[in-house]
Amino acid sequence: MEKTFNQIVGAPVIVEGMGKVARITDILIDHKDGKVCCFFVDKGKMKVIIPMDIVFFGQAVTIHDSEDIIDAQDVIKVKDCIESDIRIHKSRVETKKGEYLGKVHNFMLDVKGFGLTKIVVYKSILGLLKSPDRIISARDIIEIKKDLIIVKNKCAKAYDDEEERVAALKPDMA
């Protein structure tokens, strides 16, 4: 099952049998493997939940215990991801040839494997006019750098028709 960044941020975090203990405020993706490194929560500066502590991911994120909300500096992988300061959301997207495709305004995650599946990109002209969303599969991402995502050249191809665009928006059923 896929969920978008916009669906996840703001979702409540609940502890089995206790109720809501926090809210998701951001998602950090490991730029090396495209997997979720951690979910930031609103329980203080740099407090996170790591994917292995999540029991269930639905309308809310369920964890076993409030002690599953930890300091980001306590997990080496999380600390390394934070120090790299590489984000997906709002990053510039270009093809390998250097053609500008737009900026990421949303992305999709597989909530079972916690991997990046798609990025949603659009161009904005003077902040007023917006191009249609372009959905790019994570398989087409070549490299994720600070403020830049490089994708395969074939991603520059405009959608031939509305039917192809709608099909790209549907989550994978696998």
Biotite code that builds the C-alpha atoms (Angstrom):
import biotite.structure as struc

atoms = struc.array([
    struc.Atom([0.000, 0.000, 0.000], chain_id="A", res_id=1, res_name="MET", atom_name="CA", element="C"),
    struc.Atom([1.262, 3.472, -0.861], chain_id="A", res_id=2, res_name="GLU", atom_name="CA", element="C"),
    struc.Atom([0.830, 6.715, 1.025], chain_id="A", res_id=3, res_name="LYS", atom_name="CA", element="C"),
    struc.Atom([1.927, 10.174, -0.002], chain_id="A", res_id=4, res_name="THR", atom_name="CA", element="C"),
    struc.Atom([4.119, 12.542, 1.975], chain_id="A", res_id=5, res_name="PHE", atom_name="CA", element="C"),
    struc.Atom([1.087, 14.837, 2.295], chain_id="A", res_id=6, res_name="ASN", atom_name="CA", element="C"),
    struc.Atom([-1.009, 11.986, 3.762], chain_id="A", res_id=7, res_name="GLN", atom_name="CA", element="C"),
    struc.Atom([1.668, 10.979, 6.268], chain_id="A", res_id=8, res_name="ILE", atom_name="CA", element="C"),
    struc.Atom([2.756, 14.369, 7.607], chain_id="A", res_id=9, res_name="VAL", atom_name="CA", element="C"),
    struc.Atom([0.239, 15.342, 10.280], chain_id="A", res_id=10, res_name="GLY", atom_name="CA", element="C"),
    struc.Atom([-0.845, 11.759, 10.932], chain_id="A", res_id=11, res_name="ALA", atom_name="CA", element="C"),
    struc.Atom([-1.286, 10.902, 14.623], chain_id="A", res_id=12, res_name="PRO", atom_name="CA", element="C"),
    struc.Atom([1.090, 8.499, 16.350], chain_id="A", res_id=13, res_name="VAL", atom_name="CA", element="C"),
    struc.Atom([-0.689, 6.198, 18.775], chain_id="A", res_id=14, res_name="ILE", atom_name="CA", element="C"),
    struc.Atom([0.468, 3.708, 21.362], chain_id="A", res_id=15, res_name="VAL", atom_name="CA", element="C"),
    struc.Atom([-1.517, 0.482, 21.548], chain_id="A", res_id=16, res_name="GLU", atom_name="CA", element="C"),
    struc.Atom([-4.030, 0.840, 24.365], chain_id="A", res_id=17, res_name="GLY", atom_name="CA", element="C"),
    struc.Atom([-3.060, 4.456, 25.227], chain_id="A", res_id=18, res_name="MET", atom_name="CA", element="C"),
    struc.Atom([-4.109, 6.640, 22.327], chain_id="A", res_id=19, res_name="GLY", atom_name="CA", element="C"),
    struc.Atom([-2.407, 9.549, 20.600], chain_id="A", res_id=20, res_name="LYS", atom_name="CA", element="C"),
    struc.Atom([1.070, 10.449, 21.822], chain_id="A", res_id=21, res_name="VAL", atom_name="CA", element="C"),
    struc.Atom([2.442, 12.538, 18.926], chain_id="A", res_id=22, res_name="ALA", atom_name="CA", element="C"),
    struc.Atom([2.060, 13.614, 15.289], chain_id="A", res_id=23, res_name="ARG", atom_name="CA", element="C"),
    struc.Atom([4.342, 12.983, 12.307], chain_id="A", res_id=24, res_name="ILE", atom_name="CA", element="C"),
    struc.Atom([5.999, 16.263, 11.252], chain_id="A", res_id=25, res_name="THR", atom_name="CA", element="C"),
    struc.Atom([8.435, 15.154, 8.540], chain_id="A", res_id=26, res_name="ASP", atom_name="CA", element="C"),
    struc.Atom([9.961, 12.150, 6.790], chain_id="A", res_id=27, res_name="ILE", atom_name="CA", element="C"),
    struc.Atom([13.653, 11.572, 6.202], chain_id="A", res_id=28, res_name="LEU", atom_name="CA", element="C"),
    struc.Atom([14.622, 9.307, 3.300], chain_id="A", res_id=29, res_name="ILE", atom_name="CA", element="C"),
    struc.Atom([18.077, 7.733, 3.055], chain_id="A", res_id=30, res_name="ASP", atom_name="CA", element="C"),
    struc.Atom([19.396, 9.053, -0.266], chain_id="A", res_id=31, res_name="HIS", atom_name="CA", element="C"),
    struc.Atom([21.571, 5.949, -0.710], chain_id="A", res_id=32, res_name="LYS", atom_name="CA", element="C"),
    struc.Atom([18.824, 3.321, -0.754], chain_id="A", res_id=33, res_name="ASP", atom_name="CA", element="C"),
    struc.Atom([15.529, 5.254, -1.016], chain_id="A", res_id=34, res_name="GLY", atom_name="CA", element="C"),
    struc.Atom([14.219, 3.815, 2.268], chain_id="A", res_id=35, res_name="LYS", atom_name="CA", element="C"),
    struc.Atom([12.679, 5.791, 5.113], chain_id="A", res_id=36, res_name="VAL", atom_name="CA", element="C"),
    struc.Atom([15.380, 6.570, 7.630], chain_id="A", res_id=37, res_name="CYS", atom_name="CA", element="C"),
    struc.Atom([12.953, 7.974, 10.215], chain_id="A", res_id=38, res_name="CYS", atom_name="CA", element="C"),
    struc.Atom([9.741, 9.870, 10.832], chain_id="A", res_id=39, res_name="PHE", atom_name="CA", element="C"),
    struc.Atom([10.111, 13.097, 12.821], chain_id="A", res_id=40, res_name="PHE", atom_name="CA", element="C"),
    struc.Atom([7.477, 13.736, 15.496], chain_id="A", res_id=41, res_name="VAL", atom_name="CA", element="C"),
    struc.Atom([6.316, 16.770, 17.448], chain_id="A", res_id=42, res_name="ASP", atom_name="CA", element="C"),
    struc.Atom([7.571, 15.546, 20.830], chain_id="A", res_id=43, res_name="LYS", atom_name="CA", element="C"),
    struc.Atom([10.549, 17.861, 21.059], chain_id="A", res_id=44, res_name="GLY", atom_name="CA", element="C"),
    struc.Atom([13.533, 18.814, 18.973], chain_id="A", res_id=45, res_name="LYS", atom_name="CA", element="C"),
    struc.Atom([14.915, 15.921, 16.922], chain_id="A", res_id=46, res_name="MET", atom_name="CA", element="C"),
    struc.Atom([12.546, 13.218, 18.215], chain_id="A", res_id=47, res_name="LYS", atom_name="CA", element="C"),
    struc.Atom([11.935, 10.400, 15.735], chain_id="A", res_id=48, res_name="VAL", atom_name="CA", element="C"),
    struc.Atom([10.360, 7.021, 15.164], chain_id="A", res_id=49, res_name="ILE", atom_name="CA", element="C"),
    struc.Atom([12.335, 4.508, 13.131], chain_id="A", res_id=50, res_name="ILE", atom_name="CA", element="C"),
    struc.Atom([10.416, 2.218, 10.747], chain_id="A", res_id=51, res_name="PRO", atom_name="CA", element="C"),
    struc.Atom([11.244, -0.995, 12.635], chain_id="A", res_id=52, res_name="MET", atom_name="CA", element="C"),
    struc.Atom([9.310, 0.340, 15.672], chain_id="A", res_id=53, res_name="ASP", atom_name="CA", element="C"),
    struc.Atom([6.059, 0.783, 13.730], chain_id="A", res_id=54, res_name="ILE", atom_name="CA", element="C"),
    struc.Atom([3.444, -1.876, 14.443], chain_id="A", res_id=55, res_name="VAL", atom_name="CA", element="C"),
    struc.Atom([0.791, -0.670, 11.990], chain_id="A", res_id=56, res_name="PHE", atom_name="CA", element="C"),
    struc.Atom([0.578, 2.108, 9.419], chain_id="A", res_id=57, res_name="PHE", atom_name="CA", element="C"),
    struc.Atom([-2.960, 3.211, 8.559], chain_id="A", res_id=58, res_name="GLY", atom_name="CA", element="C"),
    struc.Atom([-4.767, 6.509, 9.194], chain_id="A", res_id=59, res_name="GLN", atom_name="CA", element="C"),
    struc.Atom([-2.504, 6.680, 12.242], chain_id="A", res_id=60, res_name="ALA", atom_name="CA", element="C"),
    struc.Atom([0.943, 5.294, 12.949], chain_id="A", res_id=61, res_name="VAL", atom_name="CA", element="C"),
    struc.Atom([0.838, 2.709, 15.739], chain_id="A", res_id=62, res_name="THR", atom_name="CA", element="C"),
    struc.Atom([3.867, 1.988, 17.907], chain_id="A", res_id=63, res_name="ILE", atom_name="CA", element="C"),
    struc.Atom([4.277, -0.407, 20.865], chain_id="A", res_id=64, res_name="HIS", atom_name="CA", element="C"),
    struc.Atom([5.362, 2.081, 23.484], chain_id="A", res_id=65, res_name="ASP", atom_name="CA", element="C"),
    struc.Atom([6.005, 5.816, 23.888], chain_id="A", res_id=66, res_name="SER", atom_name="CA", element="C"),
    struc.Atom([9.670, 4.886, 24.408], chain_id="A", res_id=67, res_name="GLU", atom_name="CA", element="C"),
    struc.Atom([9.766, 4.068, 20.678], chain_id="A", res_id=68, res_name="ASP", atom_name="CA", element="C"),
    struc.Atom([9.961, 7.841, 20.196], chain_id="A", res_id=69, res_name="ILE", atom_name="CA", element="C"),
    struc.Atom([13.688, 8.423, 20.488], chain_id="A", res_id=70, res_name="ILE", atom_name="CA", element="C"),
    struc.Atom([16.308, 11.114, 20.083], chain_id="A", res_id=71, res_name="ASP", atom_name="CA", element="C"),
    struc.Atom([17.542, 11.221, 16.477], chain_id="A", res_id=72, res_name="ALA", atom_name="CA", element="C"),
    struc.Atom([21.173, 11.351, 17.614], chain_id="A", res_id=73, res_name="GLN", atom_name="CA", element="C"),
    struc.Atom([20.806, 7.940, 19.310], chain_id="A", res_id=74, res_name="ASP", atom_name="CA", element="C"),
    struc.Atom([20.669, 6.050, 15.982], chain_id="A", res_id=75, res_name="VAL", atom_name="CA", element="C"),
    struc.Atom([23.787, 6.197, 13.811], chain_id="A", res_id=76, res_name="ILE", atom_name="CA", element="C"),
    struc.Atom([21.941, 5.777, 10.488], chain_id="A", res_id=77, res_name="LYS", atom_name="CA", element="C"),
    struc.Atom([19.480, 8.551, 11.396], chain_id="A", res_id=78, res_name="VAL", atom_name="CA", element="C"),
    struc.Atom([22.312, 10.810, 12.542], chain_id="A", res_id=79, res_name="LYS", atom_name="CA", element="C"),
    struc.Atom([24.162, 10.196, 9.239], chain_id="A", res_id=80, res_name="ASP", atom_name="CA", element="C"),
    struc.Atom([21.027, 10.943, 7.176], chain_id="A", res_id=81, res_name="CYS", atom_name="CA", element="C"),
    struc.Atom([20.434, 14.178, 9.079], chain_id="A", res_id=82, res_name="ILE", atom_name="CA", element="C"),
    struc.Atom([24.055, 15.254, 8.644], chain_id="A", res_id=83, res_name="GLU", atom_name="CA", element="C"),
    struc.Atom([23.879, 14.640, 4.875], chain_id="A", res_id=84, res_name="SER", atom_name="CA", element="C"),
    struc.Atom([21.005, 17.173, 4.804], chain_id="A", res_id=85, res_name="ASP", atom_name="CA", element="C"),
    struc.Atom([19.558, 15.594, 1.647], chain_id="A", res_id=86, res_name="ILE", atom_name="CA", element="C"),
    struc.Atom([15.790, 15.916, 1.319], chain_id="A", res_id=87, res_name="ARG", atom_name="CA", element="C"),
    struc.Atom([13.303, 14.692, -1.276], chain_id="A", res_id=88, res_name="ILE", atom_name="CA", element="C"),
    struc.Atom([10.486, 17.191, -0.729], chain_id="A", res_id=89, res_name="HIS", atom_name="CA", element="C"),
    struc.Atom([11.015, 20.467, -2.655], chain_id="A", res_id=90, res_name="LYS", atom_name="CA", element="C"),
    struc.Atom([14.173, 19.179, -4.375], chain_id="A", res_id=91, res_name="SER", atom_name="CA", element="C"),
    struc.Atom([14.899, 20.216, -7.936], chain_id="A", res_id=92, res_name="ARG", atom_name="CA", element="C"),
    struc.Atom([14.478, 17.402, -10.514], chain_id="A", res_id=93, res_name="VAL", atom_name="CA", element="C"),
    struc.Atom([16.564, 17.174, -13.684], chain_id="A", res_id=94, res_name="GLU", atom_name="CA", element="C"),
    struc.Atom([17.260, 14.537, -16.280], chain_id="A", res_id=95, res_name="THR", atom_name="CA", element="C"),
    struc.Atom([20.751, 13.105, -16.680], chain_id="A", res_id=96, res_name="LYS", atom_name="CA", element="C"),
    struc.Atom([21.165, 15.496, -19.645], chain_id="A", res_id=97, res_name="LYS", atom_name="CA", element="C"),
    struc.Atom([20.366, 18.419, -17.337], chain_id="A", res_id=98, res_name="GLY", atom_name="CA", element="C"),
    struc.Atom([16.803, 19.180, -18.504], chain_id="A", res_id=99, res_name="GLU", atom_name="CA", element="C"),
    struc.Atom([14.838, 20.806, -15.684], chain_id="A", res_id=100, res_name="TYR", atom_name="CA", element="C"),
    struc.Atom([11.589, 18.953, -14.932], chain_id="A", res_id=101, res_name="LEU", atom_name="CA", element="C"),
    struc.Atom([10.440, 20.873, -11.860], chain_id="A", res_id=102, res_name="GLY", atom_name="CA", element="C"),
    struc.Atom([10.434, 20.449, -8.085], chain_id="A", res_id=103, res_name="LYS", atom_name="CA", element="C"),
    struc.Atom([9.150, 17.604, -5.928], chain_id="A", res_id=104, res_name="VAL", atom_name="CA", element="C"),
    struc.Atom([5.953, 18.685, -4.209], chain_id="A", res_id=105, res_name="HIS", atom_name="CA", element="C"),
    struc.Atom([4.914, 15.234, -3.039], chain_id="A", res_id=106, res_name="ASN", atom_name="CA", element="C"),
    struc.Atom([6.255, 11.692, -2.988], chain_id="A", res_id=107, res_name="PHE", atom_name="CA", element="C"),
    struc.Atom([4.893, 8.229, -2.348], chain_id="A", res_id=108, res_name="MET", atom_name="CA", element="C"),
    struc.Atom([6.089, 5.520, 0.018], chain_id="A", res_id=109, res_name="LEU", atom_name="CA", element="C"),
    struc.Atom([5.354, 1.828, 0.263], chain_id="A", res_id=110, res_name="ASP", atom_name="CA", element="C"),
    struc.Atom([4.210, 1.632, 3.893], chain_id="A", res_id=111, res_name="VAL", atom_name="CA", element="C"),
    struc.Atom([5.124, -2.049, 4.195], chain_id="A", res_id=112, res_name="LYS", atom_name="CA", element="C"),
    struc.Atom([8.736, -1.836, 3.061], chain_id="A", res_id=113, res_name="GLY", atom_name="CA", element="C"),
    struc.Atom([9.078, 1.899, 3.812], chain_id="A", res_id=114, res_name="PHE", atom_name="CA", element="C"),
    struc.Atom([10.667, 2.590, 0.435], chain_id="A", res_id=115, res_name="GLY", atom_name="CA", element="C"),
    struc.Atom([10.261, 5.502, -1.934], chain_id="A", res_id=116, res_name="LEU", atom_name="CA", element="C"),
    struc.Atom([8.069, 4.460, -4.890], chain_id="A", res_id=117, res_name="THR", atom_name="CA", element="C"),
    struc.Atom([7.315, 7.676, -6.817], chain_id="A", res_id=118, res_name="LYS", atom_name="CA", element="C"),
    struc.Atom([8.001, 11.382, -6.797], chain_id="A", res_id=119, res_name="ILE", atom_name="CA", element="C"),
    struc.Atom([5.449, 13.959, -7.940], chain_id="A", res_id=120, res_name="VAL", atom_name="CA", element="C"),
    struc.Atom([6.994, 16.896, -9.773], chain_id="A", res_id=121, res_name="VAL", atom_name="CA", element="C"),
    struc.Atom([5.699, 20.092, -11.332], chain_id="A", res_id=122, res_name="TYR", atom_name="CA", element="C"),
    struc.Atom([7.120, 23.279, -12.812], chain_id="A", res_id=123, res_name="LYS", atom_name="CA", element="C"),
    struc.Atom([5.982, 26.654, -11.613], chain_id="A", res_id=124, res_name="SER", atom_name="CA", element="C"),
    struc.Atom([6.266, 29.820, -13.665], chain_id="A", res_id=125, res_name="ILE", atom_name="CA", element="C"),
    struc.Atom([6.774, 32.855, -11.406], chain_id="A", res_id=126, res_name="LEU", atom_name="CA", element="C"),
    struc.Atom([4.930, 30.966, -8.698], chain_id="A", res_id=127, res_name="GLY", atom_name="CA", element="C"),
    struc.Atom([1.636, 31.619, -10.480], chain_id="A", res_id=128, res_name="LEU", atom_name="CA", element="C"),
    struc.Atom([1.218, 29.083, -13.257], chain_id="A", res_id=129, res_name="LEU", atom_name="CA", element="C"),
    struc.Atom([1.745, 25.404, -12.531], chain_id="A", res_id=130, res_name="LYS", atom_name="CA", element="C"),
    struc.Atom([2.353, 22.640, -15.047], chain_id="A", res_id=131, res_name="SER", atom_name="CA", element="C"),
    struc.Atom([0.461, 19.336, -14.673], chain_id="A", res_id=132, res_name="PRO", atom_name="CA", element="C"),
    struc.Atom([1.930, 16.900, -12.164], chain_id="A", res_id=133, res_name="ASP", atom_name="CA", element="C"),
    struc.Atom([4.564, 14.547, -13.517], chain_id="A", res_id=134, res_name="ARG", atom_name="CA", element="C"),
    struc.Atom([4.793, 11.240, -11.659], chain_id="A", res_id=135, res_name="ILE", atom_name="CA", element="C"),
    struc.Atom([8.243, 9.658, -11.803], chain_id="A", res_id=136, res_name="ILE", atom_name="CA", element="C"),
    struc.Atom([8.907, 6.131, -10.585], chain_id="A", res_id=137, res_name="SER", atom_name="CA", element="C"),
    struc.Atom([11.664, 5.673, -8.012], chain_id="A", res_id=138, res_name="ALA", atom_name="CA", element="C"),
    struc.Atom([13.159, 3.138, -10.449], chain_id="A", res_id=139, res_name="ARG", atom_name="CA", element="C"),
    struc.Atom([13.884, 6.071, -12.779], chain_id="A", res_id=140, res_name="ASP", atom_name="CA", element="C"),
    struc.Atom([15.887, 7.972, -10.171], chain_id="A", res_id=141, res_name="ILE", atom_name="CA", element="C"),
    struc.Atom([19.595, 7.818, -10.917], chain_id="A", res_id=142, res_name="ILE", atom_name="CA", element="C"),
    struc.Atom([20.907, 9.837, -7.981], chain_id="A", res_id=143, res_name="GLU", atom_name="CA", element="C"),
    struc.Atom([19.671, 11.917, -5.077], chain_id="A", res_id=144, res_name="ILE", atom_name="CA", element="C"),
    struc.Atom([21.929, 14.816, -4.121], chain_id="A", res_id=145, res_name="LYS", atom_name="CA", element="C"),
    struc.Atom([21.500, 17.842, -1.891], chain_id="A", res_id=146, res_name="LYS", atom_name="CA", element="C"),
    struc.Atom([18.571, 19.801, -3.381], chain_id="A", res_id=147, res_name="ASP", atom_name="CA", element="C"),
    struc.Atom([18.766, 17.829, -6.683], chain_id="A", res_id=148, res_name="LEU", atom_name="CA", element="C"),
    struc.Atom([17.316, 14.572, -7.946], chain_id="A", res_id=149, res_name="ILE", atom_name="CA", element="C"),
    struc.Atom([18.684, 13.253, -11.227], chain_id="A", res_id=150, res_name="ILE", atom_name="CA", element="C"),
    struc.Atom([16.369, 10.999, -13.227], chain_id="A", res_id=151, res_name="VAL", atom_name="CA", element="C"),
    struc.Atom([16.619, 9.044, -16.463], chain_id="A", res_id=152, res_name="LYS", atom_name="CA", element="C"),
    struc.Atom([16.340, 11.070, -19.658], chain_id="A", res_id=153, res_name="ASN", atom_name="CA", element="C"),
    struc.Atom([13.139, 9.243, -20.644], chain_id="A", res_id=154, res_name="LYS", atom_name="CA", element="C"),
    struc.Atom([11.351, 11.072, -17.787], chain_id="A", res_id=155, res_name="CYS", atom_name="CA", element="C"),
    struc.Atom([11.449, 14.276, -19.868], chain_id="A", res_id=156, res_name="ALA", atom_name="CA", element="C"),
    struc.Atom([8.864, 12.780, -22.215], chain_id="A", res_id=157, res_name="LYS", atom_name="CA", element="C"),
    struc.Atom([5.561, 14.556, -21.696], chain_id="A", res_id=158, res_name="ALA", atom_name="CA", element="C"),
    struc.Atom([2.493, 12.460, -21.090], chain_id="A", res_id=159, res_name="TYR", atom_name="CA", element="C"),
    struc.Atom([1.010, 11.612, -24.451], chain_id="A", res_id=160, res_name="ASP", atom_name="CA", element="C"),
    struc.Atom([-2.540, 11.692, -23.200], chain_id="A", res_id=161, res_name="ASP", atom_name="CA", element="C"),
    struc.Atom([-4.607, 12.032, -20.049], chain_id="A", res_id=162, res_name="GLU", atom_name="CA", element="C"),
    struc.Atom([-5.106, 8.257, -19.832], chain_id="A", res_id=163, res_name="GLU", atom_name="CA", element="C"),
    struc.Atom([-1.367, 7.674, -19.338], chain_id="A", res_id=164, res_name="GLU", atom_name="CA", element="C"),
    struc.Atom([-1.225, 10.396, -16.642], chain_id="A", res_id=165, res_name="ARG", atom_name="CA", element="C"),
    struc.Atom([-4.149, 8.879, -14.735], chain_id="A", res_id=166, res_name="VAL", atom_name="CA", element="C"),
    struc.Atom([-2.560, 5.413, -14.924], chain_id="A", res_id=167, res_name="ALA", atom_name="CA", element="C"),
    struc.Atom([0.661, 6.795, -13.430], chain_id="A", res_id=168, res_name="ALA", atom_name="CA", element="C"),
    struc.Atom([-1.251, 8.180, -10.444], chain_id="A", res_id=169, res_name="LEU", atom_name="CA", element="C"),
    struc.Atom([-2.697, 4.799, -9.498], chain_id="A", res_id=170, res_name="LYS", atom_name="CA", element="C"),
    struc.Atom([-0.594, 3.047, -6.853], chain_id="A", res_id=171, res_name="PRO", atom_name="CA", element="C"),
    struc.Atom([1.125, -0.193, -7.761], chain_id="A", res_id=172, res_name="ASP", atom_name="CA", element="C"),
    struc.Atom([-1.006, -3.163, -6.737], chain_id="A", res_id=173, res_name="MET", atom_name="CA", element="C"),
    struc.Atom([1.985, -5.453, -6.136], chain_id="A", res_id=174, res_name="ALA", atom_name="CA", element="C"),
])
